[in-house]
Amino acid sequence: MKKVIYSNNVVFADKVEPAYVTFEDGVIVSLSSERPKDAEIVDYGNSYVCPGFIDLHTHGGNGYPFANCTGEDVVNGCNFHLSHGTTSICPTVSASPFEVMRDAVIAIGEAKRDPRCKADIIGAHLEGPYLSVQQCGAQCTDFITEPIEEHYKELVERYGKDIARWTYAPERDENAKFCKYITDNGIVASAGHTNAVYDDMKTALENGCALVTHLFSCTSTITRHGGFRKLGVIESAFLEDGITAEIIADGKHLPPELIKLIYKVKGSDGIILCTDSLSLAGTDTTHGFMLETEYIIEDGVCKLMDRSAFAGSIATSDRLVRVMVTEADVPVCEAVKMLTLNPAKIMGLSDRGEIAVGKRADFAVLDEGFNAKAVYVMGEKY
């Protein structure tokens, strides 16, 4: 049965304009400026009707973690993010013992096939353990290691269909062996928590790595070697058009001025937004412990108790759009593209990411203050 939604502000990849969007069997079948005849229409007025958001990096939400988790945790965490417009998601697992990361992938796979999960799980995002100790951030150094072939091959051979993305430090990957292996097996390689120099990034790029995990957060910059300067990950991402920069656009991890700089250099086609949210997102928690690390939540971000550094994000996807538009002065259509079409392209998801005929009827409806008010997945409203 055909359904129609209307808004004065339908967000396309390159413009925002009034439109009637008709969909059937979970797919958009027509777009029109004229009111369809004999159709029941949901009119969203001046609200923004966007493609469903695609968050490729989140550690949980509403108290539910995506590591040391059950399938039920993953379902509940994903459904929380759905309520903020995230229709496609990569539950993210931090560096942990091999068995713990393996079990998290299994739980994410279970949730992916659980009909109670309304958000579409693309697959797990493994953030580690093949990272840089010097750029560990909130990652536990006890579990950080160089790539261990026996471990990563076992994971990919047994559970590869449930792994969508893997963050690693290219400088620890000799001859790009790990990068080449995972990309050959359909997993997106992303450089993150890394002290890589330009040569490392160039080798990674040549072997399939085309993404940087949360640029400026635990990514290297220019260093000097015997007096000669070498580019770090930040400058490599700026220099190479083939590298897409993921950023935590919560307005805290990166100030608006820095977001503007990244946007000026990379343009709207070269940026992906992510929440990188902790399971604390959406809760009323203001203070506690993560393992033995004490934290406080204030000013819209999670901080170490001494306020010397951030301990993680509590953002949701609608907040990312709000920050990009109202604080970084990015046009609405371009901000939304960074959270829809761009991640769809990097993940090879040709069926979603924009409001166009033939695409999935996944929508995030935002009010005029950029807060989610309705969400559709394959045409079903939640």
RODO-2510 file (C-alpha; in nm, 4 decimals, decimal comma):
residues 382
     n   res          X          Y          Z
     1     m     0,0000     0,0000     0,0000
     2     k     0,1344     0,3407    -0,0998
     3     k     0,2026     0,6022     0,1666
     4     v     0,2845     0,9699     0,1229
     5     i     0,4603     1,2220     0,3425
     6     y     0,4892     1,5936     0,2690
     7     s     0,7122     1,8689     0,4014
     8     n     0,8043     2,2201     0,3024
     9     n     1,1597     2,1128     0,3841
    10     v     1,2458     1,7793     0,2251
    11     v     1,6235     1,7427     0,2460
    12     f     1,7814     1,6170    -0,0748
    13     a     2,1533     1,5686    -0,1309
    14     d     2,1953     1,9143    -0,2847
    15     k     1,8888     2,1176    -0,1852
    16     v     1,5984     2,1585     0,0535
    17     e     1,2567     2,2126    -0,1012
    18     p     0,8875     2,1218    -0,0685
    19     a     0,7985     1,7741    -0,1921
    20     y     0,5560     1,4878    -0,1663
    21     v     0,7421     1,1620    -0,1066
    22     t     0,5532     0,8465    -0,2002
    23     f     0,6740     0,5045    -0,0878
    24     e     0,5517     0,1482    -0,1102
    25     d     0,6880    -0,1825     0,0220
    26     g     0,9672     0,0028     0,1972
    27     v     1,0950     0,1824    -0,1141
    28     i     1,0501     0,5384    -0,2447
    29     v     0,8472     0,5188    -0,5661
    30     s     0,7919     0,8835    -0,6581
    31     l     0,8774     1,2429    -0,5723
    32     s     0,6517     1,5294    -0,6729
    33     s     0,5835     1,8956    -0,6137
    34     e     0,2169     1,8244    -0,6899
    35     r    -0,0180     1,6721    -0,4331
    36     p    -0,0938     1,3099    -0,5306
    37     k    -0,4607     1,2367    -0,5888
    38     d    -0,6542     0,9907    -0,3744
    39     a    -0,3684     0,9568    -0,1285
    40     e    -0,3558     0,9728     0,2491
    41     i    -0,0821     1,2217     0,3297
    42     v     0,1103     1,2867     0,6482
    43     d     0,1958     1,6567     0,6419
    44     y     0,5050     1,7543     0,8414
    45     g     0,4748     2,1256     0,7653
    46     n     0,8079     2,3024     0,8138
    47     s     0,9828     2,0075     0,9754
    48     y     1,2843     1,8675     0,7946
    49     v     1,2281     1,5313     0,6271
    50     c     1,5761     1,3808     0,5925
    51     p     1,7058     1,0447     0,4758
    52     g     1,7511     0,8130     0,7723
    53     f     2,0780     0,8794     0,9539
    54     i     2,3660     0,6312     0,9325
    55     d     2,5891     0,6249     1,2426
    56     l     2,9023     0,4211     1,1797
    57     h     3,0526     0,4755     1,5244
    58     t     2,8641     0,4423     1,8532
    59     h     2,9434     0,2434     2,1665
    60     g     2,5887     0,2269     2,3003
    61     g     2,3030     0,4333     2,4346
    62     n     2,0331     0,4638     2,6994
    63     g     2,2460     0,2564     2,9379
    64     y     2,3026    -0,0302     2,6952
    65     p     2,6623    -0,1065     2,5868
    66     f     2,7835    -0,2595     2,2627
    67     a     3,0828    -0,4305     2,4296
    68     n     3,0663    -0,6852     2,7108
    69     c     2,7100    -0,7043     2,5890
    70     t     2,4243    -0,9369     2,5134
    71     g     2,2158    -0,9371     2,1986
    72     e     1,9414    -0,7750     2,4074
    73     d     2,1751    -0,4880     2,5000
    74     v     2,2510    -0,4268     2,1347
    75     v     1,8829    -0,4324     2,0348
    76     n     1,7915    -0,1819     2,3057
    77     g     2,0872     0,0455     2,2353
    78     c     2,0158     0,0513     1,8622
    79     n     1,6473     0,1214     1,9189
    80     f     1,7409     0,4155     2,1427
    81     h     1,9495     0,5673     1,8632
    82     l     1,6624     0,4996     1,6225
    83     s     1,4496     0,7384     1,8275
    84     h     1,6999     1,0120     1,7378
    85     g     1,6871     0,9412     1,3649
    86     t     1,9532     0,6705     1,3258
    87     t     1,8020     0,4115     1,0940
    88     s     2,1289     0,2317     1,0085
    89     i     2,4016     0,1706     1,2638
    90     c     2,7389     0,0104     1,3339
    91     p     2,7571    -0,0902     1,7013
    92     t     3,1173    -0,0273     1,8035
    93     v     3,3431    -0,2453     2,0177
    94     s     3,6496    -0,0984     2,1908
    95     a     3,9834    -0,2762     2,2337
    96     s     3,9313    -0,5729     2,4661
    97     p     4,0649    -0,9251     2,5071
    98     f     4,0155    -1,1246     2,1870
    99     e     3,7432    -1,3419     2,3406
   100     v     3,5472    -1,0376     2,4595
   101     m     3,5581    -0,8737     2,1168
   102     r     3,4586    -1,2017     1,9527
   103     d     3,1609    -1,2412     2,1876
   104     a     3,0532    -0,8824     2,1167
   105     v     3,0557    -0,9547     1,7426
   106     i     2,8412    -1,2618     1,8088
   107     a     2,5953    -1,0537     2,0143
   108     i     2,5803    -0,7857     1,7436
   109     g     2,5142    -1,0560     1,4844
   110     e     2,2297    -1,1903     1,6970
   111     a     2,0783    -0,8430     1,7284
   112     k     2,1196    -0,7857     1,3535
   113     r     1,8853    -1,0780     1,2918
   114     d     1,6484    -1,0025     1,5822
   115     p     1,3144    -0,8666     1,4578
   116     r     1,2864    -0,6582     1,7757
   117     c     1,5737    -0,4413     1,6487
   118     k     1,4074    -0,1749     1,4365
   119     a     1,7264     0,0057     1,3357
   120     d     1,9171    -0,1717     1,0604
   121     i     2,2479    -0,3055     1,1934
   122     i     2,5066    -0,2832     0,9153
   123     g     2,7545    -0,4853     1,1191
   124     a     3,0007    -0,4434     1,4016
   125     h     3,2665    -0,1734     1,4044
   126     l     3,5768    -0,3039     1,5798
   127     e     3,7765    -0,0125     1,7210
   128     g     4,0932    -0,1998     1,8065
   129     p     4,2854    -0,3744     1,9420
   130     y     4,5465    -0,2980     1,6720
   131     l     4,6005     0,0616     1,7807
   132     s     4,8742     0,2997     1,8937
   133     v     4,9482     0,3086     2,2652
   134     q     5,0571     0,6707     2,2227
   135     q     4,7174     0,7601     2,0733
   136     c     4,5030     0,5331     2,2906
   137     g     4,2655     0,8024     2,4205
   138     a     4,0064     0,6270     2,6369
   139     q     4,1087     0,2845     2,5036
   140     c     4,2663     0,0516     2,7602
   141     t     4,6359     0,0017     2,6829
   142     d     4,6285    -0,3452     2,8445
   143     f     4,4581    -0,4802     2,5344
   144     i     4,6315    -0,2839     2,2576
   145     t     4,8572    -0,4910     2,0342
   146     e     4,9979    -0,5216     1,6833
   147     p     4,7817    -0,7198     1,4387
   148     i     4,7724    -1,0871     1,5337
   149     e     4,7002    -1,2850     1,2195
   150     e     4,5637    -1,5900     1,3991
   151     h     4,3060    -1,3769     1,5805
   152     y     4,1849    -1,1526     1,3004
   153     k     4,1637    -1,4369     1,0501
   154     e     3,9564    -1,6436     1,2919
   155     l     3,7170    -1,3544     1,3457
   156     v     3,6789    -1,2809     0,9764
   157     e     3,6496    -1,6443     0,8702
   158     r     3,3850    -1,7245     1,1319
   159     y     3,2015    -1,3961     1,1769
   160     g     3,3046    -1,1733     0,8870
   161     k     2,9468    -1,1302     0,7674
   162     d     2,8748    -0,9473     1,0930
   163     i     3,1802    -0,7173     1,0837
   164     a     3,1359    -0,4015     0,8768
   165     r     3,4281    -0,1818     0,9773
   166     w     3,7608    -0,2122     1,1593
   167     t     3,9661     0,0752     1,3035
   168     y     4,3399     0,0153     1,3279
   169     a     4,6741     0,1997     1,3369
   170     p     4,8411     0,1729     0,9926
   171     e     5,1932     0,2152     1,1343
   172     r     5,1499    -0,1138     1,3223
   173     d     5,0388    -0,2997     1,0100
   174     e     5,3562    -0,4158     0,8361
   175     n     5,3230    -0,3990     0,4556
   176     a     4,9482    -0,3318     0,5023
   177     k     4,8912    -0,7058     0,5435
   178     f     4,5982    -0,6674     0,7854
   179     c     4,4401    -0,3825     0,5881
   180     k     4,4536    -0,5758     0,2630
   181     y     4,3111    -0,8886     0,4249
   182     i     4,0061    -0,7218     0,5774
   183     t     3,9286    -0,5073     0,2732
   184     d     3,9585    -0,8148     0,0507
   185     n     3,6937    -0,9660     0,2775
   186     g     3,4504    -0,6761     0,2435
   187     i     3,5309    -0,4974     0,5703
   188     v     3,5915    -0,1224     0,5649
   189     a     3,9370    -0,0352     0,7007
   190     s     3,9661     0,2893     0,8957
   191     a     4,2805     0,4541     1,0355
   192     g     4,2293     0,5593     1,3951
   193     h     4,3986     0,5867     1,7336
   194     t     4,7120     0,6113     1,5260
   195     n     5,0537     0,7761     1,5208
   196     a     5,0971     0,7124     1,1486
   197     v     5,3013     0,9383     0,9226
   198     y     5,2225     1,0149     0,5603
   199     d     5,4096     0,7126     0,4204
   200     d     5,2040     0,4831     0,6443
   201     m     4,8811     0,6481     0,5329
   202     k     4,9796     0,6348     0,1672
   203     t     5,0461     0,2599     0,1953
   204     a     4,7152     0,2107     0,3752
   205     l     4,5312     0,4104     0,1088
   206     e     4,6902     0,2009    -0,1658
   207     n     4,5646    -0,1134     0,0083
   208     g     4,2050    -0,0099     0,0575
   209     c     4,1920     0,2152     0,3658
   210     a     3,9900     0,5231     0,2704
   211     l     3,8581     0,6444     0,6074
   212     v     3,9982     0,8098     0,9200
   213     t     3,8313     0,7445     1,2549
   214     h     3,7327     1,0653     1,4401
   215     l     3,9842     1,3052     1,2855
   216     f     4,1689     1,5230     1,5414
   217     s     4,0733     1,2800     1,8194
   218     c     4,3730     1,0497     1,8749
   219     t     4,5196     1,1108     1,5274
   220     s     4,8797     1,2194     1,4704
   221     t     4,9960     1,5529     1,3377
   222     i     5,3277     1,6842     1,1971
   223     t     5,6425     1,5520     1,3674
   224     r     6,0114     1,6121     1,3045
   225     h     6,2571     1,3357     1,2229
   226     g     6,6191     1,4496     1,2171
   227     g     6,4942     1,7998     1,1479
   228     f     6,2705     1,6957     0,8575
   229     r     5,8962     1,7332     0,8996
   230     k     5,6633     1,4433     0,8292
   231     l     5,2898     1,4760     0,7837
   232     g     5,0678     1,2979     1,0319
   233     v     4,7212     1,1504     0,9873
   234     i     4,5527     1,4902     1,0073
   235     e     4,7563     1,6429     0,7254
   236     s     4,7364     1,3204     0,5224
   237     a     4,3577     1,3348     0,5401
   238     f     4,3645     1,6972     0,4280
   239     l     4,6037     1,6241     0,1420
   240     e     4,4511     1,3050     0,0004
   241     d     4,1104     1,3359    -0,1634
   242     g     4,0724     0,9581    -0,1368
   243     i     4,0564     0,9746     0,2432
   244     t     3,7216     1,0522     0,4060
   245     a     3,7351     1,2188     0,7470
   246     e     3,4992     1,1022     1,0189
   247     i     3,4401     1,3639     1,2898
   248     i     3,2613     1,3693     1,6259
   249     a     3,0387     1,6695     1,5593
   250     d     2,8956     1,7078     1,9091
   251     g     3,0288     2,0647     1,9357
   252     k     3,2575     1,9610     2,2206
   253     h     3,5228     1,7231     2,0857
   254     l     3,5853     1,9713     1,8046
   255     p     3,5074     2,3422     1,8450
   256     p     3,2973     2,4983     1,5687
   257     e     3,6034     2,6769     1,4269
   258     l     3,7839     2,3467     1,3793
   259     i     3,4777     2,1902     1,2175
   260     k     3,4702     2,4871     0,9797
   261     l     3,8355     2,4267     0,8917
   262     i     3,7761     2,0584     0,8170
   263     y     3,4720     2,1505     0,6075
   264     k     3,6714     2,4147     0,4200
   265     v     3,9445     2,1642     0,3326
   266     k     3,7494     1,8408     0,2756
   267     g     3,4153     1,9799     0,1582
   268     s     3,0811     1,8152     0,2240
   269     d     3,1737     1,5092     0,0146
   270     g     3,4794     1,4278     0,2268
   271     i     3,3283     1,4215     0,5769
   272     i     3,1266     1,1688     0,7758
   273     l     2,9616     1,2581     1,1060
   274     c     2,9491     1,0146     1,3965
   275     t     2,8275     1,0260     1,7546
   276     d     3,0992     0,8008     1,9066
   277     s     2,8514     0,7931     2,1933
   278     l     2,8994     0,6023     2,5151
   279     s     2,6226     0,3875     2,6575
   280     l     2,5625     0,6875     2,8864
   281     a     2,3972     0,8761     2,5987
   282     g     2,0302     0,9278     2,6734
   283     t     2,0592     0,8532     3,0457
   284     d     2,0273     1,0848     3,3451
   285     t     2,3665     0,9789     3,4774
   286     t     2,5923     1,2671     3,5796
   287     h     2,8741     1,0876     3,7607
   288     g     3,0205     0,7390     3,7869
   289     f     3,3033     0,5038     3,6985
   290     m     3,4006     0,3332     3,3727
   291     l     3,6032     0,0400     3,5036
   292     e     3,8323     0,2345     3,7412
   293     t     3,8075     0,5703     3,5632
   294     e     3,5900     0,8270     3,7388
   295     y     3,3888     1,0605     3,5164
   296     i     3,1463     1,3498     3,5309
   297     i     2,8922     1,4544     3,2674
   298     e     2,8481     1,8275     3,2199
   299     d     2,8327     2,0771     2,9349
   300     g     2,6910     1,8073     2,7074
   301     v     2,9970     1,5810     2,7215
   302     c     3,1537     1,3161     2,9441
   303     k     3,4744     1,4332     3,1156
   304     l     3,7378     1,2861     3,3400
   305     m     3,6669     1,3795     3,7002
   306     d     3,9521     1,6320     3,7093
   307     r     3,8158     1,7845     3,3873
   308     s     4,1559     1,7499     3,2196
   309     a     4,0132     1,5657     2,9172
   310     f     3,6964     1,4227     2,7681
   311     a     3,6033     1,0655     2,8517
   312     g     3,3538     1,0227     2,5689
   313     s     3,0544     1,1546     2,3789
   314     i     2,6896     1,1466     2,4806
   315     a     2,5672     1,2759     2,1441
   316     t     2,2820     1,1528     1,9295
   317     s     2,2568     1,1873     1,5519
   318     d     2,0044     1,4712     1,5514
   319     r     2,2415     1,6699     1,7711
   320     l     2,5173     1,6307     1,5105
   321     v     2,3030     1,7957     1,2446
   322     r     2,2040     2,0709     1,4862
   323     v     2,5678     2,1475     1,5677
   324     m     2,6764     2,1460     1,2027
   325     v     2,3995     2,3855     1,0989
   326     t     2,3691     2,6203     1,3963
   327     e     2,7318     2,6303     1,5171
   328     a     2,9454     2,5460     1,2122
   329     d     2,7231     2,7302     0,9597
   330     v     2,7007     2,4335     0,7220
   331     p     2,3927     2,4264     0,4919
   332     v     2,1288     2,1795     0,6063
   333     c     2,1490     1,9610     0,2953
   334     e     2,5274     1,9293     0,3285
   335     a     2,5178     1,8565     0,7027
   336     v     2,2586     1,5865     0,6446
   337     k     2,4601     1,4405     0,3542
   338     m     2,7532     1,3871     0,5932
   339     l     2,5306     1,1641     0,8053
   340     t     2,3462     0,9856     0,5239
   341     l     2,4805     0,9673     0,1688
   342     n     2,8501     0,9851     0,2602
   343     p     2,8466     0,6971     0,5112
   344     a     2,6257     0,4979     0,2740
   345     k     2,8876     0,5367     0,0011
   346     i     3,1849     0,4439     0,2204
   347     m     3,0013     0,1320     0,3388
   348     g     2,8839     0,0351    -0,0102
   349     l     2,5149     0,0747     0,0785
   350     s     2,3712     0,1805    -0,2548
   351     d     2,0105     0,1317    -0,1426
   352     r     2,0009     0,4174     0,1106
   353     g     2,1460     0,7527     0,2110
   354     e     1,9297     0,9913     0,0075
   355     i     1,5705     1,0699    -0,0734
   356     a     1,5482     0,9430    -0,4289
   357     v     1,3285     0,7043    -0,6264
   358     g     1,4368     0,3448    -0,5714
   359     k     1,6017     0,4111    -0,2345
   360     r     1,4861     0,2699     0,0982
   361     a     1,2059     0,4613     0,2644
   362     d     1,4200     0,5444     0,5673
   363     f     1,3467     0,8913     0,7026
   364     a     1,4421     1,1051     1,0002
   365     v     1,1933     1,3873     1,0588
   366     l     1,3421     1,6778     1,2553
   367     d     1,1574     1,9746     1,4000
   368     e     1,2740     2,3270     1,3232
   369     g     1,5232     2,3035     1,6104
   370     f     1,6734     1,9863     1,4564
   371     n     1,5322     1,7453     1,7144
   372     a     1,4003     1,4097     1,5935
   373     k     1,0200     1,3908     1,6027
   374     a     0,9500     1,0871     1,3809
   375     v     1,1498     0,8061     1,2227
   376     y     1,0675     0,5647     0,9402
   377     v     1,2496     0,2426     0,8583
   378     m     1,1554     0,0783     0,5280
   379     g     0,8372     0,2833     0,5335
   380     e     0,7318     0,1862     0,8859
   381     k     0,6948     0,4729     1,1315
   382     y     0,8467     0,4486     1,4800
***
